[in-house]
Amino acid sequence: MRPLFWVFSALMSVLLLLGDAQLLQARPVSHAGGYTAMGSMSSTGQSLHVHYSPSVKYSLGYRAESYRQWSSMFQGAQLNILLIRLNGEASQANVYFKGAAGMQYALSHSDITKELEPAGFAGLAADWETRRYFVRYEGRLILDASINHMLRQSFRLGIAPYLGDYGELHTWFMGQLDYITATADSHSIVVTPLVRFFYHTYLFEFGISHHGGVLFNFIVRT
């Protein structure tokens, strides 16, 4: 199933890269009528999220996500809601709810039909940014029918070394801290320095964690 997931991810990203795009923001809700594809690969798992925003207040879409702690894959529907937006003179702050419901199955068994079970997650994400500085926090609780749970918290700081004009390549240097609780006795901390490139409607991020794990994220919005 893993190869099929990444083939689908690659096809979606290529199709959206060919689309007619508007201003990109690295957020889970787009402009009204906008489509977004988000992909991620890291030492904790892989994910693909494709969604449509009927309004600037919420988005609906499909999510596929693997969890290395459980050797499992989740697929389902995701809802993102903009709860708060505060516009300053030269800054913006946002708070989002993110929730998903679907099915989860083990990646370590050949017959996945015997491993299917309901699963989902719920969480909050908050960010504040100017053209120079960026701060983000996200917390997410993941549950399945076996009463397994994983709490993932992520904190990120970023700074832009220069301020580019519209249409130019924008660069950010960032640091990300992930704290993951997979079971009562299992905790992990991942520290990842990374660089973000933002050009027109395309955003790409590359990083390497303190124990050598590779981070790659992309966002494409149309």
N, CA and C atoms as a LAMMPS dump frame, in Angstrom:
ITEM: TIMESTEP
0
ITEM: NUMBER OF ATOMS
666
ITEM: BOX BOUNDS ff ff ff
-5.0000000000000000e+02 5.0000000000000000e+02
-5.0000000000000000e+02 5.0000000000000000e+02
-5.0000000000000000e+02 5.0000000000000000e+02
ITEM: ATOMS id mol type element x y z
1 1 1 N 0.81 -1.208 0
2 1 2 C 0 0 0
3 1 3 C 0.845 1.261 0
4 2 1 N 2.036 1.187 0.587
5 2 2 C 2.874 2.375 0.662
6 2 3 C 3.239 2.914 -0.721
7 3 1 N 3.676 2.063 -1.681
8 3 2 C 3.983 2.576 -3.015
9 3 3 C 2.785 3.241 -3.681
10 4 1 N 1.571 2.663 -3.53
11 4 2 C 0.386 3.27 -4.126
12 4 3 C 0.119 4.64 -3.54
13 5 1 N 0.332 4.786 -2.24
14 5 2 C 0.127 6.069 -1.584
15 5 3 C 1.034 7.136 -2.168
16 6 1 N 2.311 6.813 -2.354
17 6 2 C 3.24 7.83 -2.841
18 6 3 C 3.084 8.077 -4.339
19 7 1 N 2.636 7.085 -5.097
20 7 2 C 2.305 7.337 -6.504
21 7 3 C 1.151 8.335 -6.595
22 8 1 N 0.118 8.131 -5.763
23 8 2 C -1.013 9.059 -5.741
24 8 3 C -0.548 10.451 -5.327
25 9 1 N 0.334 10.514 -4.334
26 9 2 C 0.853 11.804 -3.874
27 9 3 C 1.578 12.538 -4.994
28 10 1 N 2.424 11.807 -5.712
29 10 2 C 3.178 12.433 -6.801
30 10 3 C 2.259 12.931 -7.911
31 11 1 N 1.25 12.115 -8.275
32 11 2 C 0.32 12.517 -9.333
33 11 3 C -0.45 13.773 -8.944
34 12 1 N -0.918 13.85 -7.706
35 12 2 C -1.667 15.015 -7.256
36 12 3 C -0.805 16.263 -7.29
37 13 1 N 0.45 16.151 -6.854
38 13 2 C 1.308 17.324 -6.835
39 13 3 C 1.609 17.818 -8.241
40 14 1 N 1.814 16.894 -9.188
41 14 2 C 2.081 17.297 -10.567
42 14 3 C 0.869 17.995 -11.172
43 15 1 N -0.33 17.436 -10.957
44 15 2 C -1.542 18.043 -11.505
45 15 3 C -1.756 19.453 -10.973
46 16 1 N -1.525 19.645 -9.682
47 16 2 C -1.753 20.961 -9.102
48 16 3 C -0.667 21.951 -9.484
49 17 1 N 0.53 21.485 -9.697
50 17 2 C 1.598 22.374 -10.146
51 17 3 C 1.308 22.938 -11.531
52 18 1 N 0.519 22.209 -12.317
53 18 2 C 0.182 22.675 -13.657
54 18 3 C -1.012 23.627 -13.654
55 19 1 N -1.67 23.781 -12.506
56 19 2 C -2.877 24.595 -12.44
57 19 3 C -2.598 26.083 -12.427
58 20 1 N -3.673 26.876 -12.602
59 20 2 C -3.602 28.329 -12.51
60 20 3 C -3.756 28.705 -11.051
61 21 1 N -2.71 29.268 -10.407
62 21 2 C -2.711 29.453 -8.972
63 21 3 C -2.762 30.916 -8.565
64 22 1 N -3.191 31.131 -7.295
65 22 2 C -3.195 32.441 -6.698
66 22 3 C -2.261 32.422 -5.505
67 23 1 N -2.363 33.441 -4.641
68 23 2 C -1.434 33.592 -3.532
69 23 3 C -1.475 32.395 -2.584
70 24 1 N -0.311 31.847 -2.276
71 24 2 C -0.201 30.699 -1.391
72 24 3 C 0.034 31.154 0.038
73 25 1 N -0.636 30.492 0.992
74 25 2 C -0.341 30.631 2.394
75 25 3 C -0.23 29.226 2.976
76 26 1 N 0.704 29.015 3.895
77 26 2 C 0.918 27.692 4.483
78 26 3 C -0.096 27.449 5.584
79 27 1 N -1.371 27.409 5.211
80 27 2 C -2.444 27.277 6.187
81 27 3 C -3.454 26.257 5.697
82 28 1 N -4.245 25.66 6.634
83 28 2 C -5.161 24.581 6.256
84 28 3 C -6.466 25.039 5.626
85 29 1 N -6.689 26.348 5.475
86 29 2 C -7.871 26.868 4.807
87 29 3 C -7.414 27.86 3.748
88 30 1 N -7.953 27.747 2.547
89 30 2 C -7.548 28.591 1.426
90 30 3 C -8.579 29.694 1.207
91 31 1 N -8.44 30.419 0.087
92 31 2 C -9.464 31.369 -0.335
93 31 3 C -10.694 30.599 -0.802
94 32 1 N -11.84 31.25 -0.851
95 32 2 C -13.08 30.594 -1.258
96 32 3 C -12.941 30.02 -2.665
97 33 1 N -13.232 28.733 -2.811
98 33 2 C -13.115 28.07 -4.102
99 33 3 C -11.729 27.527 -4.395
100 34 1 N -10.813 27.598 -3.424
101 34 2 C -9.436 27.159 -3.659
102 34 3 C -9.193 25.7 -3.321
103 35 1 N -8.283 25.075 -4.065
104 35 2 C -7.845 23.7 -3.813
105 35 3 C -6.407 23.722 -3.312
106 36 1 N -6.084 22.789 -2.427
107 36 2 C -4.746 22.731 -1.847
108 36 3 C -4.289 21.285 -1.745
109 37 1 N -3.019 21.043 -2.028
110 37 2 C -2.383 19.743 -1.794
111 37 3 C -1.199 19.955 -0.867
112 38 1 N -1.127 19.156 0.2
113 38 2 C -0.041 19.23 1.164
114 38 3 C 0.557 17.838 1.328
115 39 1 N 1.86 17.728 1.246
116 39 2 C 2.527 16.455 1.449
117 39 3 C 3.654 16.59 2.439
118 40 1 N 3.924 15.536 3.206
119 40 2 C 4.976 15.575 4.216
120 40 3 C 5.638 14.208 4.327
121 41 1 N 6.956 14.221 4.536
122 41 2 C 7.726 13.01 4.794
123 41 3 C 8.738 13.329 5.876
124 42 1 N 8.726 12.555 6.972
125 42 2 C 9.658 12.792 8.065
126 42 3 C 9.965 11.48 8.76
127 43 1 N 10.764 11.552 9.831
128 43 2 C 11.125 10.344 10.571
129 43 3 C 9.951 9.764 11.345
130 44 1 N 8.863 10.545 11.52
131 44 2 C 7.699 10.047 12.272
132 44 3 C 6.613 9.482 11.373
133 45 1 N 6.703 9.712 10.052
134 45 2 C 5.689 9.185 9.146
135 45 3 C 5.583 10.003 7.876
136 46 1 N 4.551 9.707 7.094
137 46 2 C 4.306 10.367 5.819
138 46 3 C 2.834 10.745 5.747
139 47 1 N 2.529 11.811 5.001
140 47 2 C 1.126 12.212 4.896
141 47 3 C 0.858 12.917 3.58
142 48 1 N -0.408 12.855 3.173
143 48 2 C -0.909 13.598 2.018
144 48 3 C -2.289 14.13 2.383
145 49 1 N -2.497 15.429 2.196
146 49 2 C -3.78 16.057 2.495
147 49 3 C -4.173 16.911 1.298
148 50 1 N -5.336 16.61 0.714
149 50 2 C -5.873 17.37 -0.418
150 50 3 C -7.238 17.884 -0.001
151 51 1 N -7.446 19.208 -0.08
152 51 2 C -8.718 19.74 0.39
153 51 3 C -9.236 20.886 -0.481
154 52 1 N -10.531 21.162 -0.316
155 52 2 C -11.237 22.24 -1.015
156 52 3 C -11.83 23.177 0.035
157 53 1 N -11.724 24.486 -0.199
158 53 2 C -12.252 25.491 0.726
159 53 3 C -13.495 26.146 0.132
160 54 1 N -14.709 25.772 0.576
161 54 2 C -15.915 26.452 0.093
162 54 3 C -15.958 27.921 0.494
163 55 1 N -15.289 28.267 1.622
164 55 2 C -15.207 29.646 2.075
165 55 3 C -13.867 29.839 2.774
166 56 1 N -13.599 31.049 3.221
167 56 2 C -12.346 31.316 3.929
168 56 3 C -12.413 30.837 5.367
169 57 1 N -13.553 30.264 5.784
170 57 2 C -13.739 29.831 7.165
171 57 3 C -13.435 28.352 7.383
172 58 1 N -13.528 27.517 6.34
173 58 2 C -13.301 26.088 6.558
174 58 3 C -12.915 25.404 5.255
175 59 1 N -12.392 24.191 5.383
176 59 2 C -12.049 23.367 4.222
177 59 3 C -12.37 21.912 4.522
178 60 1 N -12.636 21.154 3.466
179 60 2 C -12.947 19.731 3.556
180 60 3 C -12.06 18.972 2.581
181 61 1 N -11.6 17.79 2.984
182 61 2 C -10.744 17.064 2.055
183 61 3 C -10.413 15.658 2.505
184 62 1 N -9.481 15.041 1.775
185 62 2 C -9.024 13.665 1.99
186 62 3 C -7.644 13.7 2.636
187 63 1 N -7.418 12.766 3.575
188 63 2 C -6.104 12.663 4.192
189 63 3 C -5.662 11.212 4.263
190 64 1 N -4.406 10.982 3.901
191 64 2 C -3.747 9.691 4.095
192 64 3 C -2.499 9.953 4.916
193 65 1 N -2.275 9.117 5.94
194 65 2 C -1.164 9.381 6.855
195 65 3 C -0.665 8.07 7.447
196 66 1 N 0.654 7.88 7.454
197 66 2 C 1.239 6.701 8.082
198 66 3 C 1.86 7.103 9.409
199 67 1 N 1.792 6.18 10.389
200 67 2 C 2.358 6.402 11.708
201 67 3 C 3.415 5.335 11.965
202 68 1 N 4.657 5.737 12.042
203 68 2 C 5.723 4.76 12.243
204 68 3 C 5.663 4.143 13.639
205 69 1 N 5.153 4.899 14.629
206 69 2 C 5.061 4.349 15.983
207 69 3 C 4.163 3.121 16.018
208 70 1 N 3.115 3.108 15.185
209 70 2 C 2.172 1.99 15.176
210 70 3 C 2.319 1.11 13.941
211 71 1 N 3.189 1.442 13.007
212 71 2 C 3.308 0.736 11.726
213 71 3 C 1.948 0.607 11.066
214 72 1 N 1.251 1.739 10.967
215 72 2 C -0.111 1.714 10.437
216 72 3 C -0.345 2.889 9.497
217 73 1 N -1.42 2.792 8.722
218 73 2 C -1.823 3.829 7.778
219 73 3 C -3.252 4.254 8.065
220 74 1 N -3.497 5.562 8.059
221 74 2 C -4.837 6.117 8.224
222 74 3 C -5.277 6.753 6.923
223 75 1 N -6.548 6.548 6.541
224 75 2 C -7.144 7.247 5.408
225 75 3 C -8.549 7.686 5.8
226 76 1 N -8.897 8.924 5.474
227 76 2 C -10.219 9.407 5.843
228 76 3 C -10.464 10.83 5.375
229 77 1 N -11.545 11.413 5.9
230 77 2 C -11.947 12.779 5.572
231 77 3 C -11.479 13.721 6.672
232 78 1 N -11.021 14.901 6.28
233 78 2 C -10.543 15.884 7.249
234 78 3 C -11.304 17.197 7.103
235 79 1 N -11.618 17.809 8.252
236 79 2 C -12.269 19.113 8.324
237 79 3 C -11.342 20.087 9.028
238 80 1 N -11.108 21.247 8.413
239 80 2 C -10.327 22.324 9.015
240 80 3 C -11.221 23.552 9.175
241 81 1 N -11.209 24.168 10.348
242 81 2 C -12.047 25.327 10.612
243 81 3 C -11.188 26.47 11.147
244 82 1 N -11.315 27.644 10.552
245 82 2 C -10.663 28.839 11.071
246 82 3 C -11.49 29.366 12.238
247 83 1 N -10.941 29.293 13.457
248 83 2 C -11.661 29.728 14.648
249 83 3 C -11.449 31.207 14.947
250 84 1 N -10.217 31.673 14.783
251 84 2 C -9.86 33.058 15.112
252 84 3 C -8.882 33.579 14.076
253 85 1 N -9.081 34.805 13.635
254 85 2 C -8.086 35.498 12.809
255 85 3 C -7.967 36.932 13.312
256 86 1 N -6.742 37.329 13.639
257 86 2 C -6.464 38.666 14.125
258 86 3 C -5.478 39.327 13.178
259 87 1 N -5.909 40.408 12.538
260 87 2 C -5.053 41.137 11.612
261 87 3 C -4.48 42.372 12.293
262 88 1 N -3.154 42.415 12.407
263 88 2 C -2.476 43.582 12.942
264 88 3 C -2.037 44.497 11.828
265 89 1 N -1.355 45.565 12.202
266 89 2 C -0.886 46.518 11.194
267 89 3 C 0.127 45.885 10.259
268 90 1 N 0.969 44.993 10.788
269 90 2 C 1.966 44.317 9.954
270 90 3 C 2.103 42.854 10.34
271 91 1 N 1.023 42.265 10.862
272 91 2 C 1.086 40.874 11.314
273 91 3 C -0.289 40.231 11.19
274 92 1 N -0.302 38.91 11.318
275 92 2 C -1.553 38.165 11.334
276 92 3 C -1.414 36.962 12.258
277 93 1 N -2.478 36.696 13.039
278 93 2 C -2.521 35.532 13.919
279 93 3 C -3.762 34.715 13.585
280 94 1 N -3.641 33.373 13.657
281 94 2 C -4.733 32.478 13.309
282 94 3 C -4.793 31.316 14.289
283 95 1 N -6.005 30.83 14.546
284 95 2 C -6.215 29.62 15.331
285 95 3 C -7.161 28.723 14.534
286 96 1 N -6.773 27.462 14.363
287 96 2 C -7.55 26.509 13.569
288 96 3 C -7.892 25.267 14.384
289 97 1 N -9.056 24.702 14.101
290 97 2 C -9.39 23.353 14.534
291 97 3 C -9.152 22.416 13.361
292 98 1 N -8.553 21.236 13.649
293 98 2 C -8.341 20.213 12.63
294 98 3 C -8.868 18.885 13.155
295 99 1 N -9.752 18.255 12.397
296 99 2 C -10.284 16.966 12.812
297 99 3 C -10.455 16.038 11.624
298 100 1 N -10.293 14.735 11.853
299 100 2 C -10.444 13.76 10.775
300 100 3 C -11.051 12.484 11.317
301 101 1 N -11.768 11.767 10.443
302 101 2 C -12.352 10.473 10.785
303 101 3 C -12.226 9.553 9.581
304 102 1 N -11.89 8.283 9.839
305 102 2 C -11.731 7.339 8.739
306 102 3 C -11.38 5.963 9.253
307 103 1 N -10.53 5.261 8.493
308 103 2 C -10.133 3.895 8.828
309 103 3 C -8.618 3.807 8.916
310 104 1 N -8.159 2.932 9.801
311 104 2 C -6.736 2.688 9.979
312 104 3 C -6.462 1.206 9.818
313 105 1 N -5.292 0.874 9.241
314 105 2 C -4.939 -0.531 9.07
315 105 3 C -3.436 -0.704 9.234
316 106 1 N -3.031 -1.902 9.614
317 106 2 C -1.625 -2.211 9.852
318 106 3 C -0.879 -2.315 8.539
319 107 1 N 0.348 -1.81 8.528
320 107 2 C 1.193 -1.907 7.337
321 107 3 C 2.069 -3.158 7.356
322 108 1 N 2.064 -3.868 8.477
323 108 2 C 2.96 -5.017 8.612
324 108 3 C 2.304 -6.346 8.267
325 109 1 N 1.025 -6.315 7.813
326 109 2 C 0.329 -7.539 7.454
327 109 3 C -0.066 -7.511 5.979
328 110 1 N -0.03 -8.666 5.344
329 110 2 C -0.365 -8.732 3.922
330 110 3 C -1.867 -8.594 3.686
331 111 1 N -2.69 -9.1 4.615
332 111 2 C -4.139 -9.032 4.461
333 111 3 C -4.667 -7.885 5.315
334 112 1 N -4.769 -6.692 4.732
335 112 2 C -5.146 -5.518 5.519
336 112 3 C -6.617 -5.525 5.892
337 113 1 N -7.448 -6.332 5.211
338 113 2 C -8.881 -6.328 5.516
339 113 3 C -9.154 -6.821 6.935
340 114 1 N -8.239 -7.626 7.495
341 114 2 C -8.415 -8.126 8.857
342 114 3 C -7.959 -7.113 9.889
343 115 1 N -7.332 -6.044 9.451
344 115 2 C -6.769 -5.072 10.376
345 115 3 C -7.504 -3.732 10.342
346 116 1 N -8.513 -3.584 9.488
347 116 2 C -9.226 -2.318 9.378
348 116 3 C -9.971 -1.994 10.669
349 117 1 N -9.867 -0.74 11.124
350 117 2 C -10.605 -0.299 12.294
351 117 3 C -10.812 1.21 12.214
352 118 1 N -11.892 1.717 12.834
353 118 2 C -12.136 3.159 12.831
354 118 3 C -11.018 3.903 13.558
355 119 1 N -10.724 5.108 13.093
356 119 2 C -9.689 5.935 13.714
357 119 3 C -9.941 7.388 13.355
358 120 1 N -9.232 8.27 14.02
359 120 2 C -9.366 9.69 13.725
360 120 3 C -8.473 10.521 14.615
361 121 1 N -8.532 11.824 14.442
362 121 2 C -7.756 12.72 15.289
363 121 3 C -8.472 14.057 15.422
364 122 1 N -8.083 14.821 16.435
365 122 2 C -8.591 16.168 16.651
366 122 3 C -7.478 17.004 17.256
367 123 1 N -7.432 18.274 16.885
368 123 2 C -6.377 19.118 17.424
369 123 3 C -6.571 20.575 17.091
370 124 1 N -5.674 21.389 17.622
371 124 2 C -5.672 22.827 17.396
372 124 3 C -4.311 23.249 16.853
373 125 1 N -4.318 24.252 15.985
374 125 2 C -3.088 24.831 15.455
375 125 3 C -3.197 26.343 15.538
376 126 1 N -2.128 26.996 15.953
377 126 2 C -2.107 28.454 16.067
378 126 3 C -0.817 28.986 15.471
379 127 1 N -0.902 30.097 14.758
380 127 2 C 0.297 30.711 14.196
381 127 3 C 0.214 32.226 14.292
382 128 1 N 1.379 32.844 14.311
383 128 2 C 1.521 34.307 14.266
384 128 3 C 2.691 34.609 13.355
385 129 1 N 2.51 35.573 12.462
386 129 2 C 3.609 35.879 11.547
387 129 3 C 3.585 37.319 11.075
388 130 1 N 4.769 37.794 10.761
389 130 2 C 4.978 39.035 10.036
390 130 3 C 5.763 38.659 8.783
391 131 1 N 6.183 39.64 8.033
392 131 2 C 7.018 39.332 6.866
393 131 3 C 8.406 38.85 7.288
394 132 1 N 8.782 39.079 8.543
395 132 2 C 10.116 38.717 9.017
396 132 3 C 10.105 37.507 9.956
397 133 1 N 9.07 37.393 10.811
398 133 2 C 9.074 36.375 11.857
399 133 3 C 7.857 35.462 11.74
400 134 1 N 8.047 34.227 12.228
401 134 2 C 6.976 33.227 12.167
402 134 3 C 7.024 32.363 13.417
403 135 1 N 5.853 32.138 14.04
404 135 2 C 5.726 31.263 15.208
405 135 3 C 4.503 30.381 14.996
406 136 1 N 4.615 29.077 15.299
407 136 2 C 3.471 28.177 15.156
408 136 3 C 3.509 27.093 16.23
409 137 1 N 2.314 26.752 16.732
410 137 2 C 2.164 25.617 17.633
411 137 3 C 1.01 24.757 17.127
412 138 1 N 1.167 23.429 17.209
413 138 2 C 0.084 22.524 16.855
414 138 3 C 0.084 21.342 17.805
415 139 1 N -1.1 20.997 18.303
416 139 2 C -1.266 19.819 19.129
417 139 3 C -2.358 18.94 18.55
418 140 1 N -2.114 17.628 18.503
419 140 2 C -3.08 16.714 17.884
420 140 3 C -3.136 15.416 18.671
421 141 1 N -4.365 14.967 18.996
422 141 2 C -4.587 13.689 19.65
423 141 3 C -5.142 12.71 18.63
424 142 1 N -4.444 11.585 18.444
425 142 2 C -4.822 10.566 17.465
426 142 3 C -5.34 9.346 18.214
427 143 1 N -6.514 8.838 17.81
428 143 2 C -7.142 7.707 18.477
429 143 3 C -7.554 6.648 17.461
430 144 1 N -7.575 5.367 17.901
431 144 2 C -8.143 4.313 17.078
432 144 3 C -9.078 3.464 17.921
433 145 1 N -9.738 2.492 17.291
434 145 2 C -10.754 1.691 17.977
435 145 3 C -10.161 0.786 19.055
436 146 1 N -8.863 0.544 19.009
437 146 2 C -8.212 -0.284 20.022
438 146 3 C -7.808 0.526 21.253
439 147 1 N -8.239 1.763 21.306
440 147 2 C -7.952 2.684 22.398
441 147 3 C -6.46 3.016 22.464
442 148 1 N -5.765 2.816 21.35
443 148 2 C -4.419 3.354 21.242
444 148 3 C -4.54 4.862 21.064
445 149 1 N -3.575 5.589 21.551
446 149 2 C -3.607 7.028 21.33
447 149 3 C -2.178 7.548 21.175
448 150 1 N -2.063 8.624 20.445
449 150 2 C -0.778 9.285 20.268
450 150 3 C -1.018 10.79 20.317
451 151 1 N -0.31 11.467 21.189
452 151 2 C -0.379 12.921 21.289
453 151 3 C 0.87 13.498 20.65
454 152 1 N 0.675 14.319 19.624
455 152 2 C 1.802 14.95 18.948
456 152 3 C 1.702 16.459 19.107
457 153 1 N 2.771 17.058 19.598
458 153 2 C 2.843 18.501 19.736
459 153 3 C 4.044 19.011 18.945
460 154 1 N 3.838 20.108 18.233
461 154 2 C 4.883 20.653 17.374
462 154 3 C 4.973 22.165 17.579
463 155 1 N 6.193 22.65 17.733
464 155 2 C 6.434 24.081 17.913
465 155 3 C 7.493 24.524 16.914
466 156 1 N 7.226 25.634 16.229
467 156 2 C 8.147 26.093 15.188
468 156 3 C 8.403 27.593 15.29
469 157 1 N 9.67 27.98 15.094
470 157 2 C 10.086 29.375 15.013
471 157 3 C 10.782 29.596 13.681
472 158 1 N 10.557 30.768 13.055
473 158 2 C 11.188 31.052 11.778
474 158 3 C 11.546 32.512 11.617
475 159 1 N 12.545 32.773 10.79
476 159 2 C 12.95 34.128 10.47
477 159 3 C 13.317 34.199 8.998
478 160 1 N 12.921 35.287 8.339
479 160 2 C 13.269 35.506 6.928
480 160 3 C 14.539 36.353 6.868
481 161 1 N 15.611 35.866 6.227
482 161 2 C 16.863 36.626 6.174
483 161 3 C 16.773 37.878 5.305
484 162 1 N 15.767 37.933 4.43
485 162 2 C 15.553 39.123 3.601
486 162 3 C 14.053 39.213 3.302
487 163 1 N 13.586 40.379 2.919
488 163 2 C 12.185 40.593 2.588
489 163 3 C 12.053 40.77 1.083
490 164 1 N 11.491 39.777 0.422
491 164 2 C 11.339 39.828 -1.025
492 164 3 C 10.016 40.449 -1.428
493 165 1 N 9.939 40.93 -2.642
494 165 2 C 8.709 41.478 -3.189
495 165 3 C 7.844 40.356 -3.755
496 166 1 N 6.599 40.68 -4.07
497 166 2 C 5.698 39.698 -4.657
498 166 3 C 6.274 39.176 -5.973
499 167 1 N 6.219 37.86 -6.163
500 167 2 C 6.742 37.248 -7.374
501 167 3 C 8.179 36.81 -7.261
502 168 1 N 8.87 37.209 -6.178
503 168 2 C 10.248 36.788 -5.975
504 168 3 C 10.298 35.533 -5.093
505 169 1 N 11.47 34.903 -5.058
506 169 2 C 11.678 33.744 -4.204
507 169 3 C 11.847 34.214 -2.763
508 170 1 N 11.032 33.661 -1.849
509 170 2 C 11.127 33.984 -0.43
510 170 3 C 11.766 32.805 0.298
511 171 1 N 12.654 33.107 1.236
512 171 2 C 13.384 32.082 1.975
513 171 3 C 13.198 32.304 3.467
514 172 1 N 12.988 31.201 4.2
515 172 2 C 12.878 31.241 5.649
516 172 3 C 13.814 30.21 6.261
517 173 1 N 14.473 30.573 7.363
518 173 2 C 15.215 29.615 8.174
519 173 3 C 14.371 29.332 9.415
520 174 1 N 14.159 28.038 9.689
521 174 2 C 13.248 27.654 10.762
522 174 3 C 13.823 26.537 11.616
523 175 1 N 13.278 26.445 12.816
524 175 2 C 13.578 25.34 13.706
525 175 3 C 12.284 24.753 14.215
526 176 1 N 12.178 23.41 14.239
527 176 2 C 10.948 22.748 14.659
528 176 3 C 11.247 21.745 15.764
529 177 1 N 10.418 21.761 16.801
530 177 2 C 10.514 20.807 17.897
531 177 3 C 9.238 19.986 17.93
532 178 1 N 9.356 18.661 17.819
533 178 2 C 8.222 17.745 17.907
534 178 3 C 8.345 16.915 19.174
535 179 1 N 7.249 16.865 19.933
536 179 2 C 7.19 16.026 21.132
537 179 3 C 6.044 15.048 20.941
538 180 1 N 6.355 13.76 20.91
539 180 2 C 5.365 12.74 20.565
540 180 3 C 5.247 11.739 21.7
541 181 1 N 4.011 11.49 22.147
542 181 2 C 3.717 10.478 23.151
543 181 3 C 2.885 9.399 22.482
544 182 1 N 3.482 8.233 22.229
545 182 2 C 2.786 7.154 21.524
546 182 3 C 2.063 6.222 22.491
547 183 1 N 2.648 5.994 23.678
548 183 2 C 2.014 5.188 24.729
549 183 3 C 2.37 5.838 26.058
550 184 1 N 1.897 5.256 27.145
551 184 2 C 2.178 5.821 28.461
552 184 3 C 3.676 5.827 28.774
553 185 1 N 4.413 4.877 28.191
554 185 2 C 5.844 4.768 28.476
555 185 3 C 6.723 5.125 27.284
556 186 1 N 6.12 5.658 26.231
557 186 2 C 6.883 5.942 25.011
558 186 3 C 6.785 7.418 24.665
559 187 1 N 7.918 8.109 24.737
560 187 2 C 7.982 9.523 24.414
561 187 3 C 9.182 9.75 23.501
562 188 1 N 9.042 10.675 22.588
563 188 2 C 10.167 11.002 21.718
564 188 3 C 10.173 12.499 21.429
565 189 1 N 11.373 13.03 21.295
566 189 2 C 11.572 14.44 20.963
567 189 3 C 12.415 14.504 19.696
568 190 1 N 11.952 15.276 18.738
569 190 2 C 12.669 15.438 17.474
570 190 3 C 12.895 16.927 17.235
571 191 1 N 14.146 17.31 17.045
572 191 2 C 14.513 18.695 16.75
573 191 3 C 15.006 18.757 15.317
574 192 1 N 14.39 19.635 14.503
575 192 2 C 14.71 19.687 13.074
576 192 3 C 14.94 21.123 12.613
577 193 1 N 16.173 21.49 12.281
578 193 2 C 16.392 22.75 11.562
579 193 3 C 16.014 22.56 10.105
580 194 1 N 15.397 23.576 9.506
581 194 2 C 14.943 23.425 8.135
582 194 3 C 14.957 24.756 7.408
583 195 1 N 14.851 24.68 6.097
584 195 2 C 14.763 25.871 5.262
585 195 3 C 13.494 25.789 4.427
586 196 1 N 12.781 26.897 4.331
587 196 2 C 11.544 26.976 3.554
588 196 3 C 11.769 27.879 2.344
589 197 1 N 11.309 27.416 1.173
590 197 2 C 11.326 28.208 -0.052
591 197 3 C 9.888 28.432 -0.501
592 198 1 N 9.545 29.664 -0.772
593 198 2 C 8.186 30.035 -1.118
594 198 3 C 8.244 30.889 -2.391
595 199 1 N 7.64 30.384 -3.464
596 199 2 C 7.676 31.092 -4.749
597 199 3 C 6.288 31.033 -5.383
598 200 1 N 5.675 32.204 -5.593
599 200 2 C 4.322 32.292 -6.147
600 200 3 C 3.358 31.456 -5.3
601 201 1 N 2.922 30.314 -5.787
602 201 2 C 1.963 29.478 -5.05
603 201 3 C 2.555 28.145 -4.62
604 202 1 N 3.874 28.034 -4.626
605 202 2 C 4.536 26.775 -4.304
606 202 3 C 5.413 26.96 -3.075
607 203 1 N 5.278 26.062 -2.126
608 203 2 C 6.069 26.109 -0.907
609 203 3 C 6.723 24.754 -0.694
610 204 1 N 8.03 24.764 -0.45
611 204 2 C 8.784 23.535 -0.198
612 204 3 C 9.661 23.733 1.034
613 205 1 N 9.79 22.695 1.837
614 205 2 C 10.621 22.739 3.034
615 205 3 C 11.524 21.508 3.076
616 206 1 N 12.78 21.741 3.478
617 206 2 C 13.757 20.66 3.588
618 206 3 C 14.476 20.797 4.927
619 207 1 N 14.677 19.68 5.622
620 207 2 C 15.39 19.714 6.887
621 207 3 C 15.939 18.353 7.249
622 208 1 N 16.838 18.334 8.234
623 208 2 C 17.407 17.095 8.763
624 208 3 C 17.372 17.197 10.28
625 209 1 N 16.762 16.2 10.937
626 209 2 C 16.606 16.222 12.39
627 209 3 C 17.939 15.95 13.088
628 210 1 N 17.923 16.109 14.42
629 210 2 C 19.158 15.937 15.184
630 210 3 C 19.647 14.497 15.175
631 211 1 N 18.78 13.511 14.829
632 211 2 C 19.276 12.136 14.706
633 211 3 C 19.244 11.645 13.257
634 212 1 N 19.328 12.576 12.303
635 212 2 C 19.549 12.212 10.909
636 212 3 C 18.314 11.977 10.071
637 213 1 N 17.122 12.14 10.62
638 213 2 C 15.91 11.947 9.834
639 213 3 C 15.67 13.094 8.865
640 214 1 N 15.23 12.769 7.658
641 214 2 C 14.992 13.768 6.616
642 214 3 C 13.555 14.278 6.698
643 215 1 N 13.382 15.599 6.596
644 215 2 C 12.069 16.219 6.54
645 215 3 C 11.879 16.863 5.176
646 216 1 N 10.75 16.559 4.536
647 216 2 C 10.399 17.205 3.276
648 216 3 C 8.902 17.503 3.279
649 217 1 N 8.53 18.755 3.079
650 217 2 C 7.127 19.168 3.002
651 217 3 C 6.904 19.967 1.734
652 218 1 N 5.707 19.836 1.163
653 218 2 C 5.327 20.713 0.06
654 218 3 C 3.879 21.135 0.208
655 219 1 N 3.561 22.328 -0.289
656 219 2 C 2.189 22.828 -0.346
657 219 3 C 2.003 23.497 -1.706
658 220 1 N 0.94 23.14 -2.377
659 220 2 C 0.589 23.759 -3.656
660 220 3 C -0.864 24.158 -3.593
661 221 1 N -1.17 25.41 -3.943
662 221 2 C -2.532 25.904 -3.843
663 221 3 C -2.992 26.448 -5.186
664 222 1 N -4.251 26.169 -5.547
665 222 2 C -4.802 26.715 -6.784
666 222 3 C -6.096 27.452 -6.485
